[in-house]
Amino acid sequence: MSDVILKVENVTKNFGGVSAVRNCSLEVKRGVITGLIGPNGAGKTTLFNIITGFLKPNEGHIYFKNEEITGLEPHEIFHKGLFRTFQISRDYGEMSVLENLLVIPTNQIGEKLLNAWFRNKFVKTQEKKNIEKAMDILNFIDLYDKRDIQAKYLSGGEKKLLEIGRMMMVDIDMVLLDEPGAGVPPNLQGKILDHIQRLSKDRGMSLFIVEHDMDIIMNICEKIIVMNEGTKLAEGTPDEIKNNQKVVEAYLGKPD
């Protein structure tokens, strides 16, 4: 099995006469926490949107687990084991925290009316397993005590924890995280980062993270990819990136 789980090959995305992503190629290795950084307008979010099917590239190819996913719809990519979180967490605000987890699993037999009538035993068995799994996850993300409150009453940081929980309800191989530390107070930020590292270490999950907070990127990522002007500028370990003169000039700032 290839140690590369995601491959971006010569991808270009134009908006009118502007190239938001320009002939960009990069690889993300399986089971590794990889950071994606770059100045505003570098094309990071556009690239995330292309990878996950929210945008279609003008040129190039995307491969996930050695299978081309270029041009697939977001739900099709999700079913292949690739999950994407957003800078602003998306949840069902009127539903409880527990219910937000229970709506995520796919192929729930109780969703079909005839199954609810004629396969009631199987429906209840599956529901019980999903509830048990959700309770375990709520313990993991430290939201068990808030399981019955509506999600709209969670803080911004708690909503990001909930989003981590939602992705744990399905069998996924890779997560694209969009600024997990944005707008989160330091006490919850540490908790979120701890959970991210545990997902990688304990579950072997591959994580690809866009983040502007350099302390977060440098502390949790094993590999960092730098984008500038729509394409890859550099990649390496945190120490290599900090000492890369091109990166310093393009993003971290020229030394005084």
N, C-alpha and C positions, 0 to 999 in steps of 0.2 A: 504494500500500500504506500502511495506517495506521501511524503511528509508535508506536501503542499495541499492545503484544503481549499484555498481561494486563489485564483489567478486572474489578473486583469491584464489584457493583452491589447496594446495599441488603441485604447479607447479615446474617442473624441466626442464631445458634445458641444454643439453650437447653439447659441440663442441669437438669431439674426446674424449679425456680422461679428459677434463676440464668441470666442472659444472659452467656455467655462472649464472644460477639461480638454487637454490637447495631447494626443498621442501618448497617453499615460499607460505605463506597464508596471505592475508590481505583483508580489506574491505574499501570501500570509500562510505561515506554517501551522500545522495541526497541533492543538494543545498549547499554543503560545499566546500570551497577552501581547498584542501588537498595538502600538500607538500610531495615530495619524495626525500630524501637526502641520502648521503652515499659517501664513498671515491671512487676514480676512480677504476673501476673494480668491484664495488659492485653488478652490475647486473641491474641497474636502466633502462638503455636504452634497454637492452635485454628484460626486463619485459614489457616495453612499446611496443616493437615490437611484443611480443607474444600476448598481449591484443588486439592489433589492426590488427592482422592477417598477419603481415609481416614475422613472424617466427612461426613455429608450435612447441608446447612443446613436450618433450619426455614423460612427465607424467603430470597429474593434469588437472584441469578444470577451465574455465573462465565463469563467469555468469554476464550478463548485463541486468538489469531490470528483474531479476529472470528467464532469459532465457539463456541457455547455448550457448555460441558463440565460444567455443573451436574449432579451426581448420577452421573456416570460412575464406573466402578471405577478404582482406581489403575493397573492394567495398561493400561486403555484410554487413560487420560490420558498415560501414559508413551509409548505408541505414537504419540501425536499430537505428541511432541517436547518434553514437559515432564518434567524429571527433578528428583527431590527427594533431598537428602542429609539425614542425621540427625545430631543432636548426638553420639550415640554411634554410631560408624561400624559398619556392618553388612557383614560379609565372610564368606567361607567359610573358616573357620580352618584346616581340615584340608587345604585345597587350597593349591597354591603361589601365589605372587604372580602369576605369569604366567597360571596357570589361572583365577584370579579375574577376569582381564580377558577371557579367551577364552570364558567362559560367558555374557557379556553380549550379544553381537550377536544380533539376532533373525533368524528365517527361515534358520537354518543347515540346509542340505539334508542334511547328515550326521546330523541328529537322527532322520531317518526310516530305518528298517531297510532298506527296499527300495532306497532311494537308495544306501546303503552297499554294497549288492550289485551293483546294476545301473548306477549312475552314479558309480562309484568315482573316475573321473578328475575329474569336476566337484567331488566332495566334497573331494578332495585339493587342487584348485586354490583353492577357497574357504578351506580351512583354512590354506593357505600365506599367502594374503592377510591373513587375520585375525592370524596369528602375526607377520607383518611389521609390521602396524599396531600390534599390542600392544607389540612391541619398540621402535618409535618412541615410543610413549606412555611406556613405562618410562624411556626416556632423558629425555623431557620432564619427568617427575615425579621424576627422580633416584632411581629404584628399580631400575634395570637390574641392578645388582650383586646385588640381593636377589631376582631373578626366580624362583629355584628353591627358596627357602625357604618353609615354610608360613606363611600369612598371620597365624596366631595369634602368631607370634614377632615381628611388627612392633610398634614402639612406637605409642602413641596418635596421635602426629603423623604417623607413617608410614602408619597406617591411613587417615588423612584424605587423605593424598596418593594412596593407592590408590583411594579413593573418587572423587577427581577423575579418576584414570585410567579407572576403570570408566565414568564418564559420557562420557568421550571416545571410547569404543568404539562408540557409536551416534550417529546423526545427530540431534542435539537442538538446539532453538532457545532454550530457557530452562532455567535451573537455580535451584531454591530451596535455599539453603544455610542449615542450622540450626547456628548458632554454630561456624563453622569454626575459630575460635581457642581454643575451650574446652579446657582441660587440655593445651594444647600448649606445650612449652618455647619460649622466645623465638627460638632459632636456627631451629627448624622452622616456627614461626609466620610468620616473615618469608618463608620459602620458599613456604608455602601461599598467602599473600597475593599474592606475586609471580606465582604461577601463575594465581590468580584474575584478576588484572589483565590478564595475557597472554591469557587465554581471551576476555576482553571485547575487547581491542584487536586481537589478531591473528585471531580467529575470529568476531568480531561477535556473540558470545553475550550474551544478556540474563541478568543475575544479580540475584536478589532475596535479600537476606541478613538473617536475624535474628541479632543479635549484641548481647551486653551490654557488651562492651569498647568504650567510646566512642572510644578511640584508633584502633581498627581501623575503625570506622564512619566517623569523620571523615577518615581518611587515604585510604580507597579508594573511598568512595561519591561519586557525582556528585549524587545526589538522596537525601534521607532522608524517610521517612514515619514519623510518630509516632502510636502508638496509646495510648489511655488509656480505661479502663473499657469496653473492647470496641468502640470505634469510633475513627475517625481524628480526631486532635486537630490535627495540623498537617503540613505538608510543605514542603520547600524545599531549598536547597543547605546544605552543612554550616555555613557562616557564618550563614545565615539561621536555621537551627535553634538554633545556639548562642546567638543573640541574641533568640530568641523567648521572651517572658516567660512565656507559658502553658506552654511546654515546660520552662523552667527550674523553674517551680513544681511541675509535675506529675511530672517525671522527674529532671532534672539536680540538683534541690535548690535551695531558696530561698537567695539570697545572704545572708551574715551581715550 
